[in-house]
Amino acid sequence: METTTKRNIRIEQGPKRVRTYLGGHVVADTTNPVLVWEIPYYPAYYIPKQDVHAEMLTPTGETTHSTSRGDGTLYTIKAGEAEAPNSAWQYENSPIDELRDLIRFDWNAMDAWFEEDEQVYTHPRDPYKRVDILASSRTVRIELDGVTLAESSQPRILFETGLPPRYYLPKTDVRMDLLVPTDKETHCPYKGKSGYYSAPHSADMGKDVAWWYPTPLPESQKIAGLVAFYDEHVDVFIDGDKQERPKTPFS
């Protein structure tokens, strides 16, 4: 894959077939997607204009602006009875040549995205991110405000590029009586749909402090049903040694 970096924007030709849907209709279908890292953490898909159903896009007369990508024309997407206002845009006069003939879609405005024939959630998979899940016999203890929430000598440690290790623990080793399910849900393109727990005894750091994946994606089945905690907000002890709290976007 050829990669270029211009005006602090990283651009790379993607190898996958990518489709996006609205109202049950295919809005774009391409085998030449372009990955653009607009922020450091993950890329966005830009789709060649010729691979977009142009009849579904109507200019709104409004524009969007980016200091790196220039001014963009906003479009409303209409597919059957479904409509997504201002949910597609094109930087036709961008100072970055590679972006001028591409359409960018608001990921969350679309009903579904597919890489090849597998639905992907939250954002495109980053080709440079790796997830490894390893069984371990290290003893992991989790404390919050001096209260032990979990202790296990059979953790699964998840190593994900760019993030600290996450310790997934069996529920039988977690004080589930101290945790309360919340309404929060998130989706990860590598792990799937997660649910969250709060620890009511801690007013400051107990909100959504733990999560789990009831039915993770196939590549992450090893953490099915296990509970992990935000190391940024709890005290983690590994074989009795207290770990330094990591600094991440979740801090």
Backbone as numpy.savetxt, mean C-alpha at the origin, in Angstrom:
# Nx Ny Nz CAx CAy CAz Cx Cy Cz
14.16 -3.59 -17.33 13.32 -2.39 -17.33 14.19 -1.15 -17.33
13.91 -0.26 -18.25 14.69 0.97 -18.36 14.17 1.99 -17.34
15.10 2.61 -16.61 14.73 3.58 -15.58 15.38 4.91 -15.88
14.62 6.00 -15.72 15.18 7.34 -15.82 14.73 8.14 -14.62
15.52 9.14 -14.26 15.16 10.04 -13.18 15.29 11.47 -13.68
14.17 12.20 -13.62 14.16 13.59 -14.06 13.39 14.42 -13.06
13.95 15.59 -12.72 13.29 16.51 -11.79 12.85 15.78 -10.51
13.74 14.88 -10.05 13.51 14.10 -8.83 12.35 13.13 -8.96
11.90 12.85 -10.18 10.86 11.86 -10.41 11.48 10.65 -11.09
11.29 9.49 -10.50 11.82 8.26 -11.08 10.76 7.63 -11.98
11.15 7.26 -13.19 10.23 6.74 -14.19 10.79 5.43 -14.73
9.92 4.42 -14.83 10.39 3.12 -15.29 9.30 2.41 -16.08
9.68 1.80 -17.19 8.74 1.01 -17.98 8.38 -0.27 -17.24
7.10 -0.53 -17.04 6.67 -1.73 -16.34 6.45 -2.89 -17.30
6.65 -4.14 -16.85 6.52 -5.30 -17.73 5.15 -5.98 -17.69
4.25 -5.57 -16.80 3.00 -6.29 -16.59 1.86 -5.72 -17.43
0.88 -6.57 -17.71 -0.38 -6.07 -18.26 -1.17 -5.47 -17.10
-1.68 -4.26 -17.31 -2.42 -3.55 -16.26 -3.77 -3.12 -16.81
-4.82 -3.39 -16.02 -6.18 -2.96 -16.37 -6.81 -2.27 -15.18
-7.68 -1.30 -15.47 -8.45 -0.68 -14.41 -9.90 -0.57 -14.86
-10.81 -0.74 -13.89 -12.24 -0.83 -14.16 -13.01 0.24 -13.39
-14.13 0.65 -13.99 -15.10 1.51 -13.32 -16.48 1.11 -13.79
-17.39 0.88 -12.83 -18.74 0.50 -13.18 -18.83 -0.77 -13.99
-17.89 -1.68 -13.81 -17.88 -2.93 -14.55 -17.29 -2.83 -15.94
-16.81 -1.65 -16.32 -16.25 -1.44 -17.66 -14.73 -1.25 -17.57
-14.02 -1.77 -18.57 -12.58 -1.54 -18.66 -12.35 -0.12 -19.14
-11.65 0.67 -18.34 -11.33 2.05 -18.72 -9.97 2.12 -19.39
-9.05 1.27 -18.96 -7.71 1.24 -19.56 -7.18 -0.18 -19.51
-6.45 -0.56 -20.56 -5.89 -1.91 -20.65 -4.58 -1.78 -21.42
-3.47 -2.03 -20.75 -2.17 -1.82 -21.39 -1.17 -2.90 -21.03
-0.27 -3.19 -21.95 0.89 -4.03 -21.65 2.16 -3.18 -21.58
1.96 -1.86 -21.58 3.10 -0.94 -21.51 2.88 0.11 -20.41
2.58 -0.31 -19.19 2.39 0.68 -18.13 3.71 1.35 -17.77
3.61 2.54 -17.27 4.80 3.26 -16.81 4.67 3.47 -15.30
5.69 3.05 -14.57 5.74 3.25 -13.12 6.42 4.58 -12.83
5.75 5.42 -12.05 6.29 6.73 -11.70 6.28 6.86 -10.18
7.47 7.06 -9.62 7.59 7.24 -8.17 7.37 8.71 -7.85
6.11 9.07 -7.54 5.79 10.46 -7.21 6.17 10.78 -5.77
6.13 9.75 -4.91 6.58 9.87 -3.53 7.55 8.72 -3.30
8.37 8.77 -2.25 9.43 7.76 -2.11 8.94 6.34 -1.87
7.72 6.16 -1.35 7.36 4.86 -0.79 6.86 3.84 -1.81
6.16 4.27 -2.83 5.64 3.33 -3.80 5.31 4.08 -5.10
5.22 3.34 -6.22 4.98 4.00 -7.51 3.50 4.15 -7.81
3.20 4.95 -8.85 1.86 5.06 -9.43 1.93 4.59 -10.87
0.79 4.12 -11.40 0.74 3.74 -12.79 0.32 4.91 -13.67
1.05 5.13 -14.75 0.67 6.03 -15.82 0.43 5.16 -17.05
-0.70 5.40 -17.74 -1.12 4.54 -18.83 -1.00 5.28 -20.16
-0.39 4.65 -21.18 -0.33 5.30 -22.50 -1.74 5.68 -22.98
-1.85 6.86 -23.54 -3.16 7.39 -23.93 -3.87 6.47 -24.92
-3.12 5.83 -25.81 -3.73 4.96 -26.81 -4.35 3.70 -26.20
-4.01 3.40 -24.94 -4.55 2.22 -24.27 -5.68 2.57 -23.31
-6.17 3.79 -23.39 -7.27 4.27 -22.57 -8.49 4.47 -23.46
-9.67 4.10 -22.96 -10.91 4.35 -23.71 -11.23 5.84 -23.62
-10.76 6.58 -24.62 -10.87 8.04 -24.59 -12.31 8.51 -24.54
-13.25 7.73 -25.09 -14.66 8.14 -25.08 -15.25 8.18 -23.66
-14.54 7.57 -22.70 -15.01 7.57 -21.31 -14.48 8.78 -20.52
-13.58 9.56 -21.13 -12.95 10.69 -20.44 -13.45 12.01 -21.04
-13.88 12.90 -20.16 -14.34 14.22 -20.58 -13.58 15.28 -19.81
-12.93 16.23 -20.51 -12.21 17.31 -19.80 -13.19 18.10 -18.92
-12.74 18.43 -17.73 -13.60 19.17 -16.80 -13.38 20.67 -16.89
-12.35 21.10 -17.59 -12.00 22.52 -17.62 -11.14 22.94 -16.46
-10.84 21.99 -15.56 -9.99 22.27 -14.41 -8.60 21.68 -14.64
-7.65 22.16 -13.87 -6.28 21.69 -14.01 -5.72 21.29 -12.65
-4.65 20.53 -12.69 -3.89 20.19 -11.50 -2.44 20.61 -11.73
-1.72 20.84 -10.66 -0.33 21.32 -10.82 0.60 20.54 -9.92
1.75 20.22 -10.47 2.83 19.59 -9.73 4.12 20.35 -10.03
4.90 20.65 -9.01 6.15 21.39 -9.22 7.12 20.59 -10.08
7.03 19.27 -10.04 7.95 18.44 -10.81 7.38 18.03 -12.17
6.05 17.87 -12.27 5.44 17.34 -13.48 4.73 18.40 -14.32
4.53 19.58 -13.76 3.90 20.65 -14.52 2.39 20.68 -14.33
1.70 21.34 -15.28 0.24 21.46 -15.23 -0.40 20.29 -15.95
-1.52 19.83 -15.38 -2.23 18.71 -15.98 -3.69 19.02 -16.20
-4.26 18.45 -17.26 -5.69 18.59 -17.56 -6.46 17.49 -16.84
-7.52 17.89 -16.13 -8.33 16.94 -15.38 -9.49 16.44 -16.23
-9.82 15.17 -16.04 -10.92 14.54 -16.76 -11.89 13.88 -15.76
-13.16 13.88 -16.14 -14.15 13.05 -15.46 -14.29 11.75 -16.24
-14.33 10.64 -15.51 -14.48 9.32 -16.13 -15.94 8.91 -16.01
-16.55 8.53 -17.12 -17.92 8.03 -17.11 -17.95 6.69 -17.83
-18.33 5.65 -17.07 -18.38 4.30 -17.62 -19.74 3.71 -17.26
-20.62 3.62 -18.25 -21.98 3.18 -17.96 -22.66 4.17 -17.04
-23.19 3.69 -15.93 -23.85 4.56 -14.97 -22.90 5.14 -13.93
-21.66 4.66 -13.95 -20.68 5.11 -12.95 -19.94 6.35 -13.45
-19.66 7.24 -12.51 -18.95 8.47 -12.86 -17.95 8.81 -11.76
-16.75 9.21 -12.16 -15.68 9.59 -11.22 -15.14 10.95 -11.65
-15.64 12.04 -11.04 -15.20 13.39 -11.44 -13.73 13.64 -11.10
-13.06 14.33 -12.00 -11.67 14.77 -11.77 -10.76 13.62 -11.34
-10.95 12.45 -11.91 -10.23 11.27 -11.45 -9.17 10.77 -12.43
-8.98 11.50 -13.53 -7.89 11.19 -14.46 -7.27 12.50 -14.90
-5.98 12.46 -15.20 -5.33 13.69 -15.65 -4.15 13.37 -16.55
-3.80 14.37 -17.37 -2.70 14.23 -18.31 -1.83 15.48 -18.25
-0.51 15.26 -18.12 0.45 16.37 -18.12 0.96 16.57 -19.55
0.08 17.04 -20.43 0.43 17.10 -21.85 1.54 18.09 -22.16
1.78 19.05 -21.28 2.86 20.02 -21.48 3.94 19.88 -20.41
4.06 18.69 -19.86 5.02 18.47 -18.79 6.44 18.73 -19.25
7.28 19.29 -18.35 8.71 19.40 -18.68 9.39 18.04 -18.78
8.70 16.98 -18.34 9.23 15.63 -18.48 8.58 14.99 -19.70
9.35 14.83 -20.77 8.81 14.36 -22.04 8.06 13.05 -21.91
8.59 12.13 -21.10 8.02 10.79 -21.01 6.60 10.77 -20.46
6.17 11.84 -19.81 4.84 11.85 -19.18 3.75 12.45 -20.07
4.11 13.09 -21.15 3.15 13.91 -21.89 2.02 13.12 -22.53
2.28 11.90 -22.95 1.25 11.11 -23.64 0.68 10.01 -22.74
0.78 10.22 -21.43 0.30 9.23 -20.47 -0.87 9.78 -19.67
-1.75 8.88 -19.25 -2.89 9.24 -18.40 -2.67 8.65 -17.02
-2.85 9.50 -16.03 -2.74 9.08 -14.62 -4.15 9.00 -14.03
-4.49 7.88 -13.40 -5.80 7.68 -12.78 -5.68 7.74 -11.26
-6.70 8.31 -10.64 -6.80 8.27 -9.18 -7.10 6.82 -8.78
-6.15 6.19 -8.13 -6.27 4.77 -7.80 -7.57 4.48 -7.06
-7.88 5.26 -6.03 -9.04 4.98 -5.18 -10.37 5.30 -5.85
-10.35 6.10 -6.91 -11.60 6.42 -7.61 -12.08 5.27 -8.49
-11.18 4.36 -8.82 -11.52 3.24 -9.69 -12.06 2.08 -8.85
-12.87 1.24 -9.49 -13.46 0.10 -8.78 -12.46 -1.01 -8.55
-11.56 -1.22 -9.51 -10.61 -2.33 -9.38 -9.43 -2.11 -10.31
-8.28 -2.67 -9.87 -7.06 -2.68 -10.67 -6.56 -4.12 -10.76
-6.03 -4.48 -11.93 -5.48 -5.81 -12.12 -4.07 -5.70 -12.70
-3.17 -6.49 -12.12 -1.86 -6.74 -12.72 -1.93 -8.15 -13.28
-1.79 -8.27 -14.62 -2.14 -9.52 -15.30 -3.58 -9.87 -14.92
-3.85 -11.06 -14.38 -5.23 -11.42 -14.03 -5.45 -11.47 -12.52
-4.57 -10.83 -11.75 -4.72 -10.81 -10.30 -5.04 -9.39 -9.85
-6.11 -9.26 -9.05 -6.47 -7.94 -8.54 -5.42 -7.48 -7.53
-5.09 -6.20 -7.61 -4.10 -5.63 -6.70 -4.73 -4.45 -5.98
-4.37 -4.28 -4.72 -5.03 -3.30 -3.86 -4.04 -2.23 -3.39
-4.58 -1.07 -3.07 -3.87 0.03 -2.41 -2.97 0.82 -3.34
-2.05 0.15 -4.02 -1.15 0.81 -4.96 -0.43 -0.28 -5.75
0.22 0.07 -6.86 0.96 -0.95 -7.61 2.04 -1.60 -6.76
2.32 -2.85 -7.07 3.44 -3.49 -6.39 4.75 -2.85 -6.87
5.62 -2.59 -5.92 6.92 -2.01 -6.23 7.86 -3.14 -6.64
8.44 -3.10 -7.85 9.32 -4.19 -8.27 10.59 -4.30 -7.44
10.88 -3.29 -6.60 12.09 -3.33 -5.78 11.79 -3.61 -4.31
10.56 -3.98 -4.01 10.21 -4.32 -2.64 10.07 -5.83 -2.51
10.62 -6.36 -1.42 10.58 -7.80 -1.18 10.00 -8.04 0.21
9.22 -9.11 0.34 8.66 -9.51 1.62 9.09 -10.95 1.90
9.79 -11.15 3.01 10.18 -12.48 3.46 9.57 -12.73 4.83
9.01 -13.92 5.03 8.40 -14.30 6.30 9.12 -15.53 6.80
9.79 -15.39 7.95 10.62 -16.47 8.47 10.16 -16.89 9.85
10.09 -18.21 10.07 9.82 -18.73 11.41 11.05 -18.50 12.28
10.82 -18.25 13.57 11.92 -17.98 14.50 11.62 -18.59 15.86
12.69 -18.87 16.63 12.52 -19.35 18.00 12.93 -18.28 19.01
13.18 -17.05 18.54 13.49 -15.97 19.47 12.26 -15.61 20.28
12.48 -15.25 21.52 11.37 -14.87 22.39 11.07 -13.39 22.21
9.85 -13.09 21.87 9.41 -11.72 21.63 8.38 -11.35 22.69
8.62 -10.25 23.38 7.66 -9.74 24.37 7.26 -8.33 23.99
5.97 -8.05 24.02 5.43 -6.75 23.68 4.83 -6.12 24.93
5.26 -4.89 25.25 4.71 -4.17 26.39 4.21 -2.80 25.93
3.18 -2.33 26.62 2.66 -0.99 26.40 2.31 -0.39 27.75
2.98 0.71 28.08 2.81 1.35 29.38 3.05 0.38 30.53
4.05 -0.48 30.34 4.43 -1.42 31.39 3.57 -2.66 31.48
2.57 -2.79 30.63 1.68 -3.96 30.63 2.08 -4.88 29.49
2.29 -6.16 29.78 2.64 -7.13 28.76 1.42 -7.48 27.93
1.50 -7.22 26.63 0.39 -7.54 25.72 0.58 -8.88 25.02
1.84 -9.30 24.89 2.10 -10.57 24.20 3.49 -11.05 24.55
3.66 -12.37 24.54 4.98 -12.97 24.70 4.96 -14.32 24.01
5.91 -14.52 23.10 5.91 -15.74 22.30 7.33 -16.15 21.94
7.56 -17.46 21.91 8.84 -17.99 21.44 8.67 -18.69 20.10
7.56 -18.38 19.43 7.33 -18.94 18.09 6.81 -17.86 17.13
7.52 -16.73 17.06 7.08 -15.67 16.15 7.36 -16.01 14.69
6.62 -15.37 13.81 6.97 -15.30 12.40 7.45 -13.87 12.17
8.67 -13.71 11.67 9.23 -12.38 11.46 9.09 -12.02 9.99
8.43 -10.89 9.75 8.23 -10.43 8.39 9.22 -9.32 8.09
10.06 -9.57 7.09 11.05 -8.60 6.64 10.56 -7.98 5.34
10.30 -6.68 5.35 9.80 -5.98 4.18 10.72 -4.82 3.87
11.14 -4.73 2.62 12.09 -3.70 2.20 11.63 -2.32 2.65
12.52 -1.61 3.34 12.24 -0.24 3.74 11.53 -0.09 5.06
11.17 -1.20 5.71 10.48 -1.14 6.99 11.21 -2.00 8.01
11.02 -1.73 9.31 11.64 -2.58 10.32 10.99 -3.96 10.33
11.67 -4.97 10.87 11.04 -6.29 10.99 9.74 -6.19 11.79
8.75 -6.96 11.37 7.48 -7.03 12.09 7.34 -8.43 12.67
6.98 -8.48 13.94 6.89 -9.74 14.66 5.42 -10.15 14.75
5.08 -11.21 14.03 3.71 -11.73 14.02 3.63 -12.89 15.01
2.68 -12.77 15.95 2.61 -13.70 17.08 1.28 -14.45 17.09
1.30 -15.73 17.49 0.04 -16.48 17.59 -0.90 -15.83 18.61
-2.18 -15.86 18.31 -3.14 -15.25 19.22 -3.14 -15.92 20.60
-2.75 -17.19 20.65 -2.67 -17.87 21.94 -1.57 -17.31 22.82
-0.64 -16.54 22.22 0.43 -15.90 22.99 0.20 -14.41 23.17
-0.99 -13.95 22.82 -1.35 -12.53 22.92 -2.46 -12.36 23.94
-2.36 -11.31 24.76 -3.42 -11.02 25.73 -4.59 -10.38 24.99
-5.37 -11.23 24.32 -6.49 -10.74 23.55 -7.55 -10.08 24.43
-7.53 -10.39 25.74 -8.48 -9.75 26.65 -8.14 -8.28 26.87
-6.92 -7.86 26.48 -6.53 -6.47 26.62 -6.68 -5.68 25.31
-7.11 -6.37 24.25 -7.25 -5.73 22.95 -8.71 -5.71 22.52
-9.08 -4.66 21.80 -10.45 -4.49 21.32 -10.41 -4.26 19.81
-11.19 -5.04 19.02 -11.23 -4.80 17.58 -11.75 -3.40 17.26
-11.21 -2.78 16.21 -11.67 -1.47 15.79 -12.26 -1.57 14.38
-12.80 -0.47 13.90 -13.41 -0.46 12.57 -12.39 -0.25 11.46
-11.15 0.01 11.82 -10.14 0.32 10.80 -9.82 -0.91 9.96
-9.69 -0.69 8.66 -9.21 -1.71 7.72 -8.22 -1.07 6.76
-7.20 -1.80 6.40 -6.29 -1.34 5.36 -6.04 -2.49 4.40
-5.51 -2.15 3.22 -5.16 -3.17 2.22 -3.70 -3.01 1.85
-3.03 -4.12 1.72 -1.63 -4.14 1.30 -1.54 -4.96 0.02
-0.84 -4.48 -1.01 -0.73 -5.25 -2.25 0.08 -6.53 -2.10
0.80 -6.68 -0.99 1.61 -7.88 -0.77 0.98 -8.84 0.23
0.16 -8.30 1.14 -0.37 -9.12 2.23 -1.88 -9.25 2.24
-2.60 -8.28 1.71 -4.05 -8.38 1.67 -4.75 -7.41 2.60
-5.92 -7.80 3.08 -6.79 -6.95 3.90 -6.55 -7.22 5.38
-6.33 -6.15 6.14 -6.02 -6.31 7.56 -7.11 -5.70 8.43
-7.22 -6.23 9.63 -8.06 -5.66 10.68 -7.18 -5.19 11.82
-7.71 -4.32 12.70 -6.90 -3.68 13.73 -7.48 -3.87 15.12
-6.59 -3.73 16.11 -6.96 -3.77 17.52 -6.41 -2.54 18.23
-7.15 -2.07 19.21 -6.67 -1.03 20.11 -6.48 -1.62 21.50
-5.65 -0.94 22.29 -5.42 -1.33 23.68 -5.99 -0.22 24.56
-7.24 -0.35 25.02 -7.92 0.75 25.73 -7.22 1.21 27.00
-6.38 0.35 27.59 -5.74 0.76 28.84 -4.73 1.89 28.60
-4.32 2.10 27.33 -3.37 3.17 27.02 -4.06 4.21 26.15
-4.37 5.35 26.74 -5.11 6.39 26.01 -4.27 7.02 24.92
-2.95 7.09 25.12 -2.10 7.82 24.17 -1.70 7.00 22.95
-1.23 5.79 23.17 -0.66 5.01 22.08 -1.45 3.74 21.77
-2.60 3.58 22.38 -3.30 2.30 22.23 -4.22 2.20 21.04
-4.44 3.29 20.29 -5.37 3.27 19.17 -4.76 2.55 17.98
-5.44 1.49 17.51 -4.98 0.74 16.33 -3.51 0.37 16.44
-3.13 -0.16 17.59 -1.72 -0.45 17.86 -1.29 -1.82 17.34
-2.27 -2.66 17.00 -1.97 -4.01 16.52 -2.85 -4.33 15.32
-2.41 -5.26 14.49 -3.19 -5.65 13.32 -2.99 -7.12 13.02
-3.86 -7.63 12.15 -3.75 -9.02 11.72 -4.37 -9.17 10.34
-4.01 -10.26 9.66 -4.55 -10.57 8.34 -5.32 -11.89 8.44
-6.64 -11.84 8.48 -7.42 -13.08 8.59 -7.22 -14.02 7.40
-7.21 -13.45 6.19 -7.05 -14.25 4.97 -6.06 -13.54 4.05
-4.77 -13.61 4.37 -3.77 -12.90 3.55 -3.66 -13.48 2.15
-3.02 -12.71 1.27 -2.77 -13.17 -0.09 -1.85 -14.40 -0.07
-1.88 -15.20 -1.14 -1.15 -16.48 -1.12 0.31 -16.36 -0.73
1.00 -15.30 -1.19 2.42 -15.19 -0.89 2.71 -14.84 0.58
1.65 -14.52 1.33 1.84 -14.15 2.74 1.04 -15.05 3.68
0.75 -16.26 3.26 -0.08 -17.16 4.06 0.54 -17.49 5.42
1.86 -17.36 5.53 2.51 -17.72 6.80 2.08 -16.84 7.97
1.49 -15.66 7.70 1.08 -14.78 8.81 -0.43 -14.82 9.02
-1.12 -15.74 8.38 -2.58 -15.83 8.54 -2.96 -16.00 10.01
-3.81 -15.11 10.51 -4.32 -15.23 11.87 -3.39 -14.77 12.97
-2.18 -14.32 12.62 -1.22 -13.88 13.63 -1.36 -12.38 13.87
-0.89 -11.91 15.01 -1.04 -10.52 15.41 0.33 -9.84 15.45
0.40 -8.65 14.87 1.62 -7.84 14.91 1.32 -6.50 15.56
2.35 -5.88 16.12 2.21 -4.60 16.81 3.11 -3.56 16.15
2.69 -2.32 16.23 3.54 -1.23 15.75 4.70 -1.05 16.72
5.89 -1.47 16.29 7.07 -1.30 17.13 7.35 0.17 17.43
6.79 1.06 16.59 6.97 2.48 16.79 6.26 2.99 18.05
5.27 2.21 18.55 4.42 2.69 19.64 4.37 1.76 20.85
5.06 0.64 20.78 5.12 -0.28 21.92 6.58 -0.56 22.25
6.79 -1.19 23.39 8.13 -1.63 23.77 8.29 -3.10 23.37
9.33 -3.38 22.58 9.59 -4.73 22.09 10.85 -5.26 22.74
10.76 -6.44 23.30 11.90 -7.12 23.91 12.19 -8.39 23.11
13.42 -8.55 22.64 13.84 -9.73 21.91 14.84 -10.49 22.77
14.47 -11.70 23.17 15.31 -12.49 24.08 15.71 -11.67 25.30
14.78 -10.86 25.79 15.00 -10.08 27.00 15.60 -8.71 26.79
16.08 -8.42 25.58 16.71 -7.13 25.31 15.70 -6.16 24.71
15.55 -5.00 25.35 14.62 -3.99 24.84 15.16 -3.38 23.57
14.30 -3.29 22.55 14.70 -2.76 21.25 14.41 -1.26 21.17
15.22 -0.56 20.40 14.96 0.85 20.16 13.77 1.00 19.23
12.91 1.94 19.53 11.74 2.14 18.69 12.18 2.71 17.34
11.73 2.11 16.23 12.17 2.58 14.91 11.49 3.88 14.52
12.11 4.61 13.62 11.52 5.82 13.04 11.07 5.49 11.62
9.77 5.53 11.39 9.21 5.20 10.08 8.07 6.16 9.77
7.47 6.06 8.58 6.30 6.89 8.29 5.14 6.65 9.25
5.16 5.51 9.98 4.09 5.19 10.92 4.36 5.71 12.32
5.50 6.37 12.52 5.84 6.88 13.85 4.92 8.02 14.26
